[in-house]
Amino acid sequence: MSAELMWLMDDDFASLIGVTALVDPSFRQNLLHFRISQLHLSLYLLAQCQMKLHHSATSLVRTLEYVKLALGSFPAQTLTLDLLALKFTARKISSYVITRAGK
C-alpha cells in the first residue's frame, strides 16, 4: 500500500490487515498481498461515509452492487488486500442495511 493511501485507513481496515497477517503467515511473505488499488479503497471509503452520514438503504445497496461487480473480476484463488477489502466492504454494508432495516 502506498504511503499516500495509508492515512485513509481506519481502525477496522488496519485490523483486517493485521489479523490477516497474523493468521496467514504466507500473506506476510509476499508484499504484493499488501497492495490495494485506489478503486477498491475508494469503494470502502464511500461505503464508510454513507454509513456514517446515514444515507438511504438504496444508496448503500447501489454501492454494494459496485463492490460485487468489482469482486467478480477476481479469480477464485486470489488472496490480496484488494479482495479482502472488497469482501469486508460488502459485509459491512450488508450488516449495516440489515441492522438499520430492523429499527
Contacts in CASP RR format, 6 or more apart in sequence:
PFRMAT RR
TARGET T0000
AUTHOR 0000-0000-0000
METHOD contacts of the structure
MODEL  1
MSAELMWLMDDDFASLIGVTALVDPSFRQNLLHFRISQLHLSLYLLAQCQ
MKLHHSATSLVRTLEYVKLALGSFPAQTLTLDLLALKFTARKISSYVITR
AGK
1 9 0 8 1.000
1 34 0 8 1.000
1 35 0 8 1.000
1 36 0 8 1.000
1 81 0 8 1.000
5 36 0 8 1.000
5 38 0 8 1.000
5 41 0 8 1.000
8 41 0 8 1.000
8 45 0 8 1.000
9 17 0 8 1.000
10 48 0 8 1.000
12 88 0 8 1.000
12 92 0 8 1.000
13 44 0 8 1.000
13 85 0 8 1.000
13 88 0 8 1.000
16 84 0 8 1.000
16 85 0 8 1.000
16 88 0 8 1.000
17 34 0 8 1.000
17 81 0 8 1.000
20 27 0 8 1.000
20 81 0 8 1.000
20 84 0 8 1.000
21 27 0 8 1.000
21 28 0 8 1.000
24 79 0 8 1.000
27 33 0 8 1.000
27 79 0 8 1.000
32 80 0 8 1.000
33 79 0 8 1.000
33 80 0 8 1.000
33 81 0 8 1.000
34 81 0 8 1.000
35 80 0 8 1.000
35 81 0 8 1.000
35 82 0 8 1.000
36 80 0 8 1.000
36 81 0 8 1.000
36 82 0 8 1.000
36 85 0 8 1.000
37 82 0 8 1.000
39 70 0 8 1.000
40 70 0 8 1.000
40 82 0 8 1.000
40 85 0 8 1.000
40 86 0 8 1.000
41 85 0 8 1.000
43 63 0 8 1.000
43 66 0 8 1.000
43 67 0 8 1.000
43 70 0 8 1.000
43 85 0 8 1.000
43 86 0 8 1.000
43 89 0 8 1.000
44 85 0 8 1.000
44 86 0 8 1.000
44 88 0 8 1.000
44 89 0 8 1.000
46 63 0 8 1.000
47 60 0 8 1.000
47 63 0 8 1.000
47 64 0 8 1.000
47 67 0 8 1.000
47 89 0 8 1.000
47 92 0 8 1.000
47 93 0 8 1.000
48 92 0 8 1.000
50 59 0 8 1.000
50 60 0 8 1.000
50 63 0 8 1.000
51 60 0 8 1.000
51 92 0 8 1.000
51 93 0 8 1.000
51 96 0 8 1.000
57 97 0 8 1.000
57 100 0 8 1.000
57 101 0 8 1.000
60 93 0 8 1.000
60 96 0 8 1.000
60 97 0 8 1.000
61 93 0 8 1.000
61 97 0 8 1.000
63 93 0 8 1.000
64 90 0 8 1.000
64 93 0 8 1.000
64 94 0 8 1.000
64 97 0 8 1.000
67 86 0 8 1.000
67 89 0 8 1.000
67 90 0 8 1.000
67 93 0 8 1.000
68 90 0 8 1.000
70 86 0 8 1.000
71 83 0 8 1.000
71 86 0 8 1.000
71 87 0 8 1.000
71 90 0 8 1.000
74 80 0 8 1.000
74 82 0 8 1.000
74 83 0 8 1.000
74 86 0 8 1.000
END
